[in-house]
Amino acid sequence: MSQDWTDPTLYPGYTLSTRKEWLDVSAVNDALDSEMVYWGARLPVDVLRKMLDNSLCFGVYYTGPDGVRQQVGLARLVTDEVSFAYLTDFYITHQGKGLGKWVLQVMDGILSSWPHLRRLMFITDPTRGKPFYEANLPRCHEQDLVSKGYTMLEKLYDGAPKIFQ
Ligand SMILES: CC(C)(COP(=O)(O)OP(=O)(O)OC[C@H]1O[C@@H](n2cnc3c(N)ncnc32)[C@H](O)[C@@H]1OP(=O)(O)O)[C@@H](O)C(=O)NCCC(=O)NCCS
């Protein structure tokens, strides 16, 4: 079931929502194609729609005085909504207004309510992303499986971001 969040005092004009029908495929594609989303790439519209439909998406929307709703951000969770969640395609175009922090707070609240969730995972860069997450996502930390006697493997496929190829 989708949910909406507003906070007219802190974020006037903005709505955070998990509604699938509000997602603006064209706006998301433009963001994926931009330098801001350095790991992403434009996708065929039907493929992008499928990707969004199969994810738990937090869309950030701005409604101006003209009443037109515009998508200005996204955070996408690839998740079974029980045991695992992977955060990706997180961006805000109206930056520096606290919206990214708000998305993390709302998302963390939802994830904390899932009693069987094992972990949230995500990749970020150590200089820009890591300080943002450490400041705004309580108790998140750099993964250290090795000291616990484990390691993590991956296999990259054709859609892997160029930065990892
Ligand atoms: C990272 C991003 C989502 C943050 O969204 P935002 O709405 O601009 O961030 P906020 O305004 O909520 O900032 C919240 C706090 O984090 C800080 N912050 C924001 N971006 C930061 C960064 N890259 N590094 C360190 N701190 C950062 C802000 O200064 C602010 O601090 P304050 O609470 O002390 O004032 C946004 O800048 C963005 O889309 N960047 C490009 C895409 C990207 O890098 N996404 C994350 C990839 S893992």
The ligand as a MOL file (V3000), in Angstrom:
LIG
                    3D

  0  0  0     0  0            999 V3000
M  V30 BEGIN CTAB
M  V30 COUNTS 48 50 0 0 0
M  V30 BEGIN ATOM
M  V30 1 C 23.4110 13.1020 -1.8910 0
M  V30 2 C 22.0640 13.7840 -2.0930 0
M  V30 3 C 20.9770 12.7270 -2.3230 0
M  V30 4 C 21.7470 14.6070 -0.8370 0
M  V30 5 O 20.4790 15.1980 -0.9940 0
M  V30 6 P 20.2170 16.7030 -0.4900 0
M  V30 7 O 18.7430 16.8880 -0.4700 0
M  V30 8 O 21.0000 17.6540 -1.2930 0
M  V30 9 O 20.8260 16.6430 0.9900 0
M  V30 10 P 20.2540 17.3860 2.2580 0
M  V30 11 O 19.9160 18.7980 1.8720 0
M  V30 12 O 19.1680 16.5770 2.8610 0
M  V30 13 O 21.5120 17.3780 3.2090 0
M  V30 14 C 21.4080 16.8480 4.5090 0
M  V30 15 C 22.7160 17.0330 5.1820 0
M  V30 16 O 23.7180 16.2540 4.5130 0
M  V30 17 C 24.7690 17.1090 4.0610 0
M  V30 18 N 25.1760 16.6290 2.7580 0
M  V30 19 C 24.4420 16.6480 1.6270 0
M  V30 20 N 25.1390 16.0860 0.6220 0
M  V30 21 C 26.3270 15.7150 1.1610 0
M  V30 22 C 27.4730 15.0910 0.6520 0
M  V30 23 N 27.5390 14.7140 -0.6340 0
M  V30 24 N 28.5030 14.8580 1.4820 0
M  V30 25 C 28.4490 15.2340 2.7750 0
M  V30 26 N 27.3780 15.8200 3.3300 0
M  V30 27 C 26.3430 16.0560 2.5240 0
M  V30 28 C 24.1830 18.4970 4.0020 0
M  V30 29 O 25.1760 19.4660 4.1590 0
M  V30 30 C 23.2250 18.4680 5.1460 0
M  V30 31 O 23.9310 18.6850 6.3530 0
M  V30 32 P 23.2180 19.4450 7.5800 0
M  V30 33 O 22.0960 18.5460 8.0290 0
M  V30 34 O 24.3140 19.5390 8.5770 0
M  V30 35 O 22.7500 20.7420 7.0250 0
M  V30 36 C 22.1070 14.7780 -3.2920 0
M  V30 37 O 23.1280 15.7060 -3.0820 0
M  V30 38 C 22.3100 14.1080 -4.6300 0
M  V30 39 O 21.3460 13.7530 -5.2930 0
M  V30 40 N 23.5760 13.9310 -5.0800 0
M  V30 41 C 23.8620 13.3600 -6.3800 0
M  V30 42 C 23.5180 11.9080 -6.4310 0
M  V30 43 C 24.1980 11.1400 -5.3290 0
M  V30 44 O 25.3920 11.2850 -5.0880 0
M  V30 45 N 23.4060 10.2840 -4.6590 0
M  V30 46 C 23.8980 9.4340 -3.5850 0
M  V30 47 C 24.7240 8.3810 -4.1760 0
M  V30 48 S 25.0610 7.0470 -3.1150 0
M  V30 END ATOM
M  V30 BEGIN BOND
M  V30 1 1 1 2
M  V30 2 1 2 3
M  V30 3 1 2 4
M  V30 4 1 2 36
M  V30 5 1 4 5
M  V30 6 1 5 6
M  V30 7 2 6 7
M  V30 8 1 6 8
M  V30 9 1 6 9
M  V30 10 1 9 10
M  V30 11 2 10 11
M  V30 12 1 10 12
M  V30 13 1 10 13
M  V30 14 1 13 14
M  V30 15 1 14 15
M  V30 16 1 15 16
M  V30 17 1 15 30
M  V30 18 1 16 17
M  V30 19 1 17 18
M  V30 20 1 17 28
M  V30 21 1 18 19
M  V30 22 1 18 27
M  V30 23 2 19 20
M  V30 24 1 20 21
M  V30 25 1 21 22
M  V30 26 2 21 27
M  V30 27 1 22 23
M  V30 28 2 22 24
M  V30 29 1 24 25
M  V30 30 2 25 26
M  V30 31 1 26 27
M  V30 32 1 28 29
M  V30 33 1 28 30
M  V30 34 1 30 31
M  V30 35 1 31 32
M  V30 36 2 32 33
M  V30 37 1 32 34
M  V30 38 1 32 35
M  V30 39 1 36 37
M  V30 40 1 36 38
M  V30 41 2 38 39
M  V30 42 1 38 40
M  V30 43 1 40 41
M  V30 44 1 41 42
M  V30 45 1 42 43
M  V30 46 2 43 44
M  V30 47 1 43 45
M  V30 48 1 45 46
M  V30 49 1 46 47
M  V30 50 1 47 48
M  V30 END BOND
M  V30 END CTAB
M  END
